Amino acid sequence: MRPRPRRNFLKRQHKRSYRAKQFRNPYFKTKPKRFGWWKHALAVLVIIGAVVGILYGLSSISWLKITDVTVNDLPTIQESEIIETAWEQIHKRRLFVFPQDSRVFLDEDALYERIWDNFSLSELSIERDGHTLNISATERLTSLVWLSEEHWGLLDLDGSVIRDLTDEEMLYLTFRSETGEGTLESASIDPQVPVVLNLSGAEFSEGQGTVAGEMIENVIAFDEAVRTIGLTPIVYEIESDDTNWLRLNTENFDVLFDAEGDVDEQVEGLSVIMKEYEDLEALEYIDVRFGNHVYLK
């Protein structure tokens, strides 16, 4: 009986490795093949380029384009100025690549901030309606009218005379002071602009300073606040341009207030009296110039 040949497992394993081209000489180390970093980088760039190309193609689709910008009527700010500012922002490229006239890439936050920073507004909203961008804004009062000896002037927040009023504006404000209402055809001034009548009759001219800027801001703030508690201001009276005490004429009664005092405190005192006092129509005035001490007549 012939002896069974001895199996050489190591030899068979080497043959399999050789045939599979996986044979490695244990005495000579070879470096494994690696996918170069530059190939990884190239692959990433190709992917990014493809994504950018697709997105840029989307930005070119006509039915996604913004073709028109509208703005509601404003008292003193020209609508064309806001529209021009909006287009300047829209024509900027987002991420230096994508045009913002596409609804996909429009940066509404940046557009909002640009308009808000460039104009004096109290409210602002931006809505998209198809190819149109609708901007709705409310202008913040930044001026008041100064009246002295039939001379009407528009003041800025520094108390300087910006310009004389037009005949139409004077006619409107005269009618408003007599009736508490009126219609202003042109949007040259705010229909609710406060009017201060200087009883001293001191003359003034364009570019001339009248009263302190802080007083102007407080009169505007007071005017806006009393409207919220149900009063309609008609005209403010001041004895001279070197005092800070004013008398507000309303449809109901007069209000004496300090234009350099705490506006919120004075309006709060006025509001309390209006809620608690039963016979408001019998009052000549309410004096809120002295903090917590409110006087009636």
Beta strands, then each sheet from edge to edge (+ up, - down):
strand 1: 68-71
strand 2: 93-94
strand 3: 98-99
strand 4: 121-129
strand 5: 132-139
strand 6: 144-148
strand 7: 151-155
strand 8: 161-164
strand 9: 195-198
strand 10: 233-238
strand 11: 245-250
strand 12: 254-258
strand 13: 285-290
strand 14: 293-296
sheet 1: 1+ 5+ 4-
sheet 2: 2+ 3-
sheet 3: 8+ 7- 6+ 9+ 10+ 11- 12+ 13+ 14-
end
